[in-house]
Each structure stands twice: as structure tokens, then as C-alpha cells.
């Protein structure tokens, strides 16, 4: 039997859990719909600030290469494949 791949989010905040269930009862929406709707409307209060030596590459902060060298996608994939084939 194939394993079903489903996304899951665990809410550990008692306030958030109670508020979602309260909104669900009043609106007839599911908890998932409420969370998705809230996230669609979310706008960050402030832009992300630089953290130490990290630089922004799209939505991700990364450490820049010390020698300024860029790694191509082909090189990265080859390195990952080689690492996966190593004996444990």
C-alpha cells in the first residue's frame, strides 16, 4: 500500500487553536481554510535584516562563498549524487 503524502501543521498555541476553532464554528470554514486565508493576508511588519555574514538569495539567507566562486546547478547535483552513493 502506498503511503499517502499529506501536509500537516501542528499548532501548539492554546490561543491560536481556540481562535481557529471559534472562527470555524462561526463561519463554517475548516481550520485549514482559516489558516490558509490568514497566511494569504499576512504582510511582514518589517523587512528582514541582514544577519551576520548571511546574504539574501531570493527568499533564503545563505553564507556567501569565501572565494566568490559560484556553483552551477549541474555541479551541485553531481556533488549530491556522489554523497548519496557513498558507503555509510
Secondary structure, DSSP 8 states (H G I E B T S, - for coil): -------------HHHHHHHHHHHHHH---HHHHHHHHHHH---SS-----TTEEEETTEEEE--TT-----HHHHHHHHHHHHHS--
